[in-house]
Amino acid sequence: MTNILTYRNYSAAVEFDADDALFFGRIAGIADGVSFHADTVPELVAAFHEAVDDYLETCAKLGKSPERPYSGKLMLRIDPGLHASTAKAAELAGMSLNQWTEQVLRTAVGA
């Protein structure tokens, strides 16, 4: 079971508010606050698609480039000892640290 919707390379986590009997979500990975809600699951999926389409259309009308969720660049600050251990593991695996880290992250998220 998943609570993630994906459409046109945008994703959103969906939640349920029992007090208001309402499903709701917000597009993840962009600073612009784009949210949506609905009473039923089919309506929620449609509302999510509409929110993404509206976001893209609004950006086009404003002459603004829509934000894309994530650039592919990941900057981390980690313990120097861990950094050394991961660099060594990457070297022993015959990979760059970037390649090794990507492989580890893909495995961790099941991608």
LOZASE-196547 format. One record per residue: residue in three letters; x negated, y, z of N, C-alpha, C in turn. Coordinates in steps of 0.001 Angstrom, whole numbers, plus 524288, in hexadecimal, padded with zeros to 5 digits. Layout:
<atom residu="ALA" n_east="X" n_north="Y" n_up="Z" ca_east="X" ca_north="Y" ca_up="Z" c_east="X" c_north="Y" c_up="Z"/>
...
This chain:
<atom residu="MET" n_east="7FCAD" n_north="7FB67" n_up="80000" ca_east="80000" ca_north="80000" ca_up="80000" c_east="7FC82" c_north="804D5" c_up="80000"/>
<atom residu="THR" n_east="7FE00" n_north="808B8" n_up="7FCFF" ca_east="7FAFC" ca_north="80D88" ca_up="7FCC5" c_east="7FEA2" c_north="81237" c_up="7FD2C"/>
<atom residu="ASN" n_east="7FC89" n_north="8166F" n_up="7FF02" ca_east="7FF91" ca_north="81B3E" ca_up="7FF4A" c_east="7FD00" c_north="81F78" c_up="7FBF3"/>
<atom residu="ILE" n_east="7FA1B" n_north="81DCC" n_up="7F7F1" ca_east="7F75B" ca_north="82166" ca_up="7F480" c_east="7F9FB" c_north="8217C" c_up="7EF2B"/>
<atom residu="LEU" n_east="7FB26" n_north="82626" n_up="7ED4C" ca_east="7FD34" ca_north="826DF" ca_up="7E801" c_east="7F8DB" c_north="82930" c_up="7E4AC"/>
<atom residu="THR" n_east="7F889" n_north="8278C" n_up="7DFC0" ca_east="7F4B2" ca_north="829A6" ca_up="7DC21" c_east="7F75F" c_north="82AD7" c_up="7D6F5"/>
<atom residu="TYR" n_east="7F617" n_north="82F76" n_up="7D4CD" ca_east="7F859" ca_north="8312F" ca_up="7CFE1" c_east="7F4AF" c_north="83530" c_up="7CD79"/>
<atom residu="ARG" n_east="7F348" n_north="8346D" n_up="7C891" ca_east="7EFF2" ca_north="83813" ca_up="7C5AC" c_east="7EAEC" c_north="83962" c_up="7C8A1"/>
<atom residu="ASN" n_east="7E894" n_north="83570" n_up="7CAF8" ca_east="7E3B0" ca_north="835E7" ca_up="7CDF4" c_east="7E43A" c_north="83902" c_up="7D303"/>
<atom residu="TYR" n_east="7E8E0" n_north="839E1" n_up="7D4E1" ca_east="7E9C6" ca_north="83C4D" ca_up="7D9F6" c_east="7EC4C" c_north="8382D" c_up="7DD79"/>
<atom residu="SER" n_east="7EB22" n_north="83879" n_up="7E27E" ca_east="7ED3C" ca_north="834B9" ca_up="7E63B" c_east="7EF7F" c_north="83798" c_up="7EAE8"/>
<atom residu="ALA" n_east="7F2F9" n_north="834EE" n_up="7ED95" ca_east="7F550" ca_north="83719" ca_up="7F256" c_east="7F6B7" c_north="832A8" c_up="7F604"/>
<atom residu="ALA" n_east="7F5D3" n_north="83386" n_up="7FAFD" ca_east="7F79E" ca_north="82FE6" ca_up="7FEF9" c_east="7FD2A" c_north="83163" c_up="80068"/>
<atom residu="VAL" n_east="80074" n_north="82D85" n_up="80103" ca_east="805F6" ca_north="82E66" ca_up="80227" c_east="8070A" c_north="82D02" c_up="807D4"/>
<atom residu="GLU" n_east="80A36" n_north="8302F" n_up="80A55" ca_east="80BC2" ca_north="82F2D" ca_up="80FC0" c_east="811B2" c_north="82F66" c_up="81025"/>
<atom residu="PHE" n_east="813AB" n_north="82D7B" n_up="81485" ca_east="81947" ca_north="82D9A" ca_up="8157D" c_east="81A42" c_north="8306D" c_up="81A99"/>
<atom residu="ASP" n_east="81DC8" n_north="83434" n_up="81A76" ca_east="81F5A" ca_north="83719" ca_up="81F23" c_east="82495" c_north="834D9" c_up="820F1"/>
<atom residu="ALA" n_east="82480" n_north="831C7" n_up="82528" ca_east="82945" ca_north="82F38" ca_up="8270B" c_east="82D38" c_north="83329" c_up="82922"/>
<atom residu="ASP" n_east="82B5F" n_north="8377D" n_up="82B5C" ca_east="82EF8" ca_north="83B65" ca_up="82D78" c_east="83245" c_north="83DDC" c_up="8292A"/>
<atom residu="ASP" n_east="82FC9" n_north="83EF7" n_up="824C1" ca_east="83293" ca_north="8416D" ca_up="82061" c_east="8343E" c_north="83D7D" c_up="81C39"/>
<atom residu="ALA" n_east="832F1" n_north="83878" n_up="81CF8" ca_east="83416" ca_north="83456" ca_up="81929" c_east="83246" c_north="83606" c_up="813B7"/>
<atom residu="LEU" n_east="82D2F" n_north="83748" n_up="8135E" ca_east="82B0D" ca_north="83999" ca_up="80EA2" c_east="8259B" c_north="8376F" c_up="80D80"/>
<atom residu="PHE" n_east="824B0" n_north="83619" n_up="80894" ca_east="81F79" ca_north="834AF" ca_up="806CB" c_east="81CC9" c_north="839A6" c_up="804FC"/>
<atom residu="PHE" n_east="817AB" n_north="83A0B" n_up="8060B" ca_east="814DD" ca_north="83EB3" ca_up="80442" c_east="80F29" c_north="83D5F" c_up="8032D"/>
<atom residu="GLY" n_east="80CA0" n_north="840C5" n_up="80035" ca_east="80721" ca_north="84006" ca_up="7FF05" c_east="804B3" c_north="84513" c_up="7FD2B"/>
<atom residu="ARG" n_east="7FF93" n_north="844F0" n_up="7FC91" ca_east="7FC8C" ca_north="84975" ca_up="7FAC2" c_east="7F83F" c_north="8475F" c_up="7F745"/>
<atom residu="ILE" n_east="7F74C" n_north="849F9" n_up="7F2E2" ca_east="7F327" ca_north="8484A" ca_up="7EF67" c_east="7EDEE" c_north="848A7" c_up="7F246"/>
<atom residu="ALA" n_east="7EAFD" n_north="84471" n_up="7F222" ca_east="7E5FF" ca_north="8441C" ca_up="7F4E3" c_east="7E18A" c_north="84603" c_up="7F16F"/>
<atom residu="GLY" n_east="7DD8A" n_north="8481A" n_up="7F3EF" ca_east="7D8BC" ca_north="84955" ca_up="7F139" c_east="7D886" c_north="84E96" c_up="7EE86"/>
<atom residu="ILE" n_east="7DC7E" n_north="851CD" n_up="7EF3D" ca_east="7DC6B" ca_north="8570F" ca_up="7ED01" c_east="7DDBD" c_north="85AF1" c_up="7F14D"/>
<atom residu="ALA" n_east="7DB94" n_north="85FA2" n_up="7F0DE" ca_east="7DC8A" ca_north="863A5" ca_up="7F4DE" c_east="7E1F0" c_north="86614" c_up="7F44C"/>
<atom residu="ASP" n_east="7E3F1" n_north="86655" n_up="7EF76" ca_east="7E926" ca_north="8687D" ca_up="7EEAC" c_east="7ED1B" c_north="864FE" c_up="7F172"/>
<atom residu="GLY" n_east="7F07F" n_north="8674E" n_up="7F487" ca_east="7F44D" ca_north="8644C" ca_up="7F788" c_east="7F8F3" c_north="862B6" c_up="7F43D"/>
<atom residu="VAL" n_east="7F8D4" n_north="85E0D" n_up="7F225" ca_east="7FD1C" ca_north="85C19" ca_up="7EEE5" c_east="7FF9A" c_north="85784" c_up="7F1BD"/>
<atom residu="SER" n_east="80468" n_north="8585D" n_up="7F376" ca_east="80725" ca_north="85443" ca_up="7F656" c_east="80C52" c_north="85309" c_up="7F3A8"/>
<atom residu="PHE" n_east="80ED2" n_north="84EE5" n_up="7F57A" ca_east="813C4" ca_north="84D19" ca_up="7F32E" c_east="8169F" c_north="849E0" c_up="7F74C"/>
<atom residu="HIS" n_east="81BB3" n_north="8492C" n_up="7F68A" ca_east="81ECE" ca_north="8460E" ca_up="7FA34" c_east="823A8" c_north="843FC" c_up="7F77E"/>
<atom residu="ALA" n_east="8261A" n_north="84009" n_up="7F9D6" ca_east="82AD9" ca_north="83DC3" ca_up="7F7A9" c_east="82D65" c_north="83A38" c_up="7FBC1"/>
<atom residu="ASP" n_east="83239" n_north="838C7" n_up="7FA9B" ca_east="83531" ca_north="8356C" ca_up="7FE2A" c_east="83461" c_north="82F9D" c_up="7FD28"/>
<atom residu="THR" n_east="83314" n_north="82E30" n_up="7F847" ca_east="83267" ca_north="828B3" ca_up="7F6E7" c_east="82D22" c_north="827EA" c_up="7F43C"/>
<atom residu="VAL" n_east="82B72" n_north="82318" n_up="7F3F3" ca_east="82670" ca_north="821ED" ca_up="7F176" c_east="8267C" c_north="82359" c_up="7EBA8"/>
<atom residu="PRO" n_east="82A70" n_north="821D8" n_up="7E8A1" ca_east="82A73" ca_north="82369" ca_up="7E322" c_east="82A62" c_north="82962" c_up="7E271"/>
<atom residu="GLU" n_east="82D3D" n_north="82C24" n_up="7E5C0" ca_east="82D37" ca_north="831E0" ca_up="7E584" c_east="827DD" c_north="83407" c_up="7E70F"/>
<atom residu="LEU" n_east="82545" n_north="83166" n_up="7EABD" ca_east="8201B" ca_north="8331F" ca_up="7EC73" c_east="81C1D" c_north="832A2" c_up="7E807"/>
<atom residu="VAL" n_east="81C3B" n_north="82E48" n_up="7E545" ca_east="818A8" ca_north="82D85" ca_up="7E0DA" c_east="819A6" c_north="831BA" c_up="7DCC2"/>
<atom residu="ALA" n_east="81E93" n_north="832B4" n_up="7DB96" ca_east="81FED" ca_north="836C4" ca_up="7D7BF" c_east="81E26" c_north="83C26" c_up="7D9B0"/>
<atom residu="ALA" n_east="81ED3" n_north="83D35" n_up="7DEB8" ca_east="81D35" ca_north="84248" ca_up="7E0EB" c_east="81748" c_north="842EB" c_up="7E0B2"/>
<atom residu="PHE" n_east="8146E" n_north="83EB7" n_up="7E196" ca_east="80EBD" ca_north="83EE7" ca_up="7E12F" c_east="80D15" c_north="8401E" c_up="7DB95"/>
<atom residu="HIS" n_east="80F4B" n_north="83D61" n_up="7D7CF" ca_east="80E18" ca_north="83E5F" ca_up="7D24D" c_east="80F62" c_north="84409" c_up="7D0E3"/>
<atom residu="GLU" n_east="813D4" n_north="845DC" n_up="7D2A7" ca_east="8156B" ca_north="84B44" ca_up="7D199" c_east="8119D" c_north="84F21" c_up="7D418"/>
<atom residu="ALA" n_east="80FD7" n_north="84E03" n_up="7D8CF" ca_east="80C2D" ca_north="85186" ca_up="7DB81" c_east="80706" c_north="851E0" c_up="7D88B"/>
<atom residu="VAL" n_east="8050F" n_north="84D6F" n_up="7D6B4" ca_east="80031" ca_north="84D73" ca_up="7D3B4" c_east="800F0" c_north="85068" c_up="7CE9A"/>
<atom residu="ASP" n_east="8052D" n_north="84F27" n_up="7CBC4" ca_east="80637" ca_north="851C8" ca_up="7C6C9" c_east="806D9" c_north="857A7" c_up="7C790"/>
<atom residu="ASP" n_east="809AB" n_north="8592A" n_up="7CBA2" ca_east="80A79" ca_north="85EB6" ca_up="7CCB9" c_east="80552" c_north="86162" c_up="7CE12"/>
<atom residu="TYR" n_east="8021C" n_north="85ECA" n_up="7D11C" ca_east="7FCFE" ca_north="860EF" ca_up="7D27B" c_east="7F9C9" c_north="861F0" c_up="7CD8B"/>
<atom residu="LEU" n_east="7F995" n_north="85E23" n_up="7CA14" ca_east="7F689" ca_north="85EB4" ca_up="7C54A" c_east="7F8CA" c_north="862EF" c_up="7C1BF"/>
<atom residu="GLU" n_east="7FDF6" n_north="8632C" n_up="7C161" ca_east="8007D" ca_north="8673D" ca_up="7BE28" c_east="7FF93" c_north="86CAB" c_up="7C070"/>
<atom residu="THR" n_east="7FFEE" n_north="86D24" n_up="7C593" ca_east="7FF0D" ca_north="87231" ca_up="7C825" c_east="7F974" c_north="87406" c_up="7C74B"/>
<atom residu="CYS" n_east="7F5C1" n_north="8707E" n_up="7C7D2" ca_east="7F047" ca_north="871E0" ca_up="7C6DE" c_east="7EF91" c_north="873C5" c_up="7C140"/>
<atom residu="ALA" n_east="7F202" n_north="87111" n_up="7BD8B" ca_east="7F188" ca_north="87298" ca_up="7B80B" c_east="7F3CC" c_north="87808" c_up="7B72D"/>
<atom residu="LYS" n_east="7F84F" n_north="87921" n_up="7B98B" ca_east="7FAC6" ca_north="87E45" ca_up="7B8F9" c_east="7F76A" c_north="8829B" c_up="7BB47"/>
<atom residu="LEU" n_east="7F4B0" n_north="8815C" n_up="7BF8A" ca_east="7F163" ca_north="88535" ca_up="7C227" c_east="7EBED" c_north="8858E" c_up="7BFC6"/>
<atom residu="GLY" n_east="7EACF" n_north="88224" n_up="7BC0B" ca_east="7E5A1" ca_north="8820F" ca_up="7B9B3" c_east="7E181" c_north="8800D" c_up="7BD76"/>
<atom residu="LYS" n_east="7E329" n_north="87CF6" n_up="7C133" ca_east="7DFB3" ca_north="87ADB" ca_up="7C53C" c_east="7DEA1" c_north="8751B" c_up="7C410"/>
<atom residu="SER" n_east="7D9DD" n_north="8737A" n_up="7C4B7" ca_east="7D8A1" ca_north="86DF0" ca_up="7C41E" c_east="7DAC9" c_north="86B03" c_up="7C8DA"/>
<atom residu="PRO" n_east="7DDC3" n_north="866EF" n_up="7C7F9" ca_east="7DFC0" ca_north="863FC" ca_up="7CC77" c_east="7DB43" c_north="86153" c_up="7CF4D"/>
<atom residu="GLU" n_east="7DBD3" n_north="86114" n_up="7D462" ca_east="7D7E2" ca_north="85E57" ca_up="7D773" c_east="7D841" c_north="85894" c_up="7D63B"/>
<atom residu="ARG" n_east="7D3DB" n_north="85627" n_up="7D5ED" ca_east="7D3A8" ca_north="85085" ca_up="7D53B" c_east="7D208" c_north="84E2E" c_up="7DA68"/>
<atom residu="PRO" n_east="7D48B" n_north="849EE" n_up="7DBD6" ca_east="7D314" ca_north="84793" ca_up="7E0CA" c_east="7CDA8" c_north="8451B" c_up="7E089"/>
<atom residu="TYR" n_east="7C9DD" n_north="847EA" n_up="7E284" ca_east="7C489" ca_north="84620" ca_up="7E339" c_east="7C149" c_north="84658" c_up="7DE40"/>
<atom residu="SER" n_east="7BC8F" n_north="8480D" n_up="7DEF5" ca_east="7B8F9" ca_north="848E5" ca_up="7DA9B" c_east="7B58A" c_north="8442E" c_up="7D98C"/>
<atom residu="GLY" n_east="7B526" n_north="840B4" n_up="7DD49" ca_east="7B186" ca_north="83C5F" ca_up="7DCC3" c_east="7AC68" c_north="83D65" c_up="7DF93"/>
<atom residu="LYS" n_east="7ABDE" n_north="8420B" n_up="7E1C5" ca_east="7A735" ca_north="8434F" ca_up="7E4D5" c_east="7A8A7" c_north="842DA" c_up="7EA94"/>
<atom residu="LEU" n_east="7A560" n_north="84029" n_up="7ED86" ca_east="7A670" ca_north="83F4C" ca_up="7F310" c_east="7A198" c_north="840C1" c_up="7F630"/>
<atom residu="MET" n_east="7A214" n_north="844AF" n_up="7F968" ca_east="79DBE" ca_north="84663" ca_up="7FCAF" c_east="79EBD" c_north="84457" c_up="8023B"/>
<atom residu="LEU" n_east="79AE8" n_north="841A0" n_up="8045A" ca_east="79B71" ca_north="83F67" ca_up="80993" c_east="7971B" c_north="84154" c_up="80D23"/>
<atom residu="ARG" n_east="79849" n_north="841E5" n_up="81211" ca_east="79453" ca_north="842D5" ca_up="8160A" c_east="7949B" c_north="83E1C" c_up="819A4"/>
<atom residu="ILE" n_east="79057" n_north="83B17" n_up="819B2" ca_east="7903A" ca_north="8365B" ca_up="81CE3" c_east="78B34" c_north="8363B" c_up="82013"/>
<atom residu="ASP" n_east="78B16" n_north="832CC" n_up="823DA" ca_east="78688" ca_north="83205" ca_up="82723" c_east="781D6" c_north="830B0" c_up="823B3"/>
<atom residu="PRO" n_east="77D52" n_north="83321" n_up="8249F" ca_east="778B1" ca_north="83205" ca_up="8216C" c_east="7772C" c_north="82C3A" c_up="8214F"/>
<atom residu="GLY" n_east="777EA" n_north="82982" n_up="8259D" ca_east="776B9" ca_north="823EA" ca_up="825BC" c_east="77A47" c_north="820D3" c_up="82217"/>
<atom residu="LEU" n_east="77F45" n_north="8223A" n_up="82209" ca_east="782F5" ca_north="81FB1" ca_up="81E7D" c_east="78190" c_north="820F6" c_up="818D6"/>
<atom residu="HIS" n_east="78005" n_north="825C9" n_up="817E2" ca_east="77E62" ca_north="8275E" ca_up="812A3" c_east="779CE" c_north="823F4" c_up="810D1"/>
<atom residu="ALA" n_east="775F2" n_north="82343" n_up="8142E" ca_east="77171" ca_north="8200A" ca_up="812D4" c_east="7730B" c_north="81A64" c_up="811D3"/>
<atom residu="SER" n_east="77682" n_north="8185A" n_up="81513" ca_east="77842" ca_north="812EC" ca_up="8146F" c_east="77B3B" c_north="8122A" c_up="80F59"/>
<atom residu="THR" n_east="77E90" n_north="815E9" n_up="80DFD" ca_east="7818E" ca_north="81564" ca_up="80923" c_east="77E06" c_north="8160E" c_up="80463"/>
<atom residu="ALA" n_east="77A3F" n_north="81995" n_up="804AC" ca_east="77697" ca_north="81A44" ca_up="8004E" c_east="7736D" c_north="81546" c_up="7FF79"/>
<atom residu="LYS" n_east="771C2" n_north="812D4" n_up="803C6" ca_east="76ED4" ca_north="80DF3" ca_up="8035C" c_east="7723C" c_north="80999" c_up="80121"/>
<atom residu="ALA" n_east="77722" n_north="80937" n_up="802EB" ca_east="77AB4" ca_north="8053C" ca_up="800E4" c_east="77B9E" c_north="805F7" c_up="7FB0D"/>
<atom residu="ALA" n_east="77C2F" n_north="80AD9" n_up="7F965" ca_east="77CEF" ca_north="80BF7" ca_up="7F3D5" c_east="77825" c_north="80A55" c_up="7F0B6"/>
<atom residu="GLU" n_east="77383" n_north="80BB5" n_up="7F2A3" ca_east="76EB0" ca_north="80A5A" ca_up="7EFE5" c_east="76E19" c_north="80469" c_up="7EF74"/>
<atom residu="LEU" n_east="76F2F" n_north="801A4" n_up="7F3B5" ca_east="76EC3" ca_north="7FBED" ca_up="7F3A2" c_east="772C5" c_north="7F96D" c_up="7F007"/>
<atom residu="ALA" n_east="7772A" n_north="7FC0D" n_up="7EF30" ca_east="77B32" ca_north="7FA1F" ca_up="7EB98" c_east="77A13" c_north="7FBB9" c_up="7E5F3"/>
<atom residu="GLY" n_east="775D2" n_north="7FEBC" n_up="7E52E" ca_east="7746F" ca_north="8006E" ca_up="7DFEB" c_east="77802" c_north="804AD" c_up="7DDD0"/>
<atom residu="MET" n_east="77A1C" n_north="807ED" n_up="7E153" ca_east="77DBD" ca_north="80C0C" ca_up="7DFCC" c_east="77BF3" c_north="81143" c_up="7E1F6"/>
<atom residu="SER" n_east="77DF4" n_north="81568" n_up="7DF8F" ca_east="77D3B" ca_north="81A93" ca_up="7E1EC" c_east="780C7" c_north="81ADC" c_up="7E6B2"/>
<atom residu="LEU" n_east="77FB6" n_north="81E91" n_up="7EA0D" ca_east="78312" ca_north="81F38" ca_up="7EEA7" c_east="788A4" c_north="82083" c_up="7ECFD"/>
<atom residu="ASN" n_east="7894A" n_north="8239F" n_up="7E8E0" ca_east="78E8A" ca_north="824D8" ca_up="7E6F0" c_east="79158" c_north="81FF0" c_up="7E515"/>
<atom residu="GLN" n_east="78EBA" n_north="81CA6" n_up="7E203" ca_east="79121" ca_north="817DA" ca_up="7E00B" c_east="7929B" c_north="81437" c_up="7E491"/>
<atom residu="TRP" n_east="78F02" n_north="8139D" n_up="7E842" ca_east="78FF2" ca_north="8102B" ca_up="7ECAC" c_east="79492" c_north="81212" c_up="7EFEC"/>
<atom residu="THR" n_east="7949B" n_north="81727" n_up="7F107" ca_east="798D9" ca_north="81966" ca_up="7F425" c_east="79E17" c_north="818C3" c_up="7F160"/>
<atom residu="GLU" n_east="79E32" n_north="819AD" n_up="7EC4F" ca_east="7A313" ca_north="818FC" ca_up="7E964" c_east="7A4F8" c_north="8135F" c_up="7E9C9"/>
<atom residu="GLN" n_east="7A164" n_north="80FA2" n_up="7E93A" ca_east="7A2E1" ca_north="80A22" ca_up="7E9A4" c_east="7A517" c_north="808E5" c_up="7EF0D"/>
<atom residu="VAL" n_east="7A285" n_north="80AD9" n_up="7F317" ca_east="7A45E" ca_north="809E5" ca_up="7F878" c_east="7A9C1" c_north="80C5D" c_up="7F945"/>
<atom residu="LEU" n_east="7AA72" n_north="8112D" n_up="7F767" ca_east="7AF81" ca_north="813C9" ca_up="7F80A" c_east="7B3CA" c_north="81104" c_up="7F4FF"/>
<atom residu="ARG" n_east="7B2A5" n_north="80F50" n_up="7F03A" ca_east="7B68D" ca_north="80C5F" ca_up="7ED26" c_east="7B830" c_north="8076C" c_up="7F00B"/>
<atom residu="THR" n_east="7B46E" n_north="804A8" n_up="7F23D" ca_east="7B59A" ca_north="7FFEE" ca_up="7F52B" c_east="7B902" c_north="80140" c_up="7F9E7"/>
<atom residu="ALA" n_east="7B7AD" n_north="80576" n_up="7FC94" ca_east="7BA91" ca_north="806F3" ca_up="80154" c_east="7C047" c_north="8083F" c_up="8003D"/>
<atom residu="VAL" n_east="7C15C" n_north="80AA7" n_up="7FBBF" ca_east="7C6C1" ca_north="80C37" ca_up="7FA95" c_east="7C97A" c_north="80864" c_up="7F6EF"/>
<atom residu="GLY" n_east="7C6BE" n_north="8044F" n_up="7F55D" ca_east="7C917" ca_north="8005B" ca_up="7F203" c_east="7C9FB" c_north="8023A" c_up="7EC78"/>
<atom residu="ALA" n_east="7C68F" n_north="8058C" n_up="7EA83" ca_east="7C734" ca_north="807A1" ca_up="7E534" c_east="7C3CF" c_north="804C4" c_up="7E155"/>
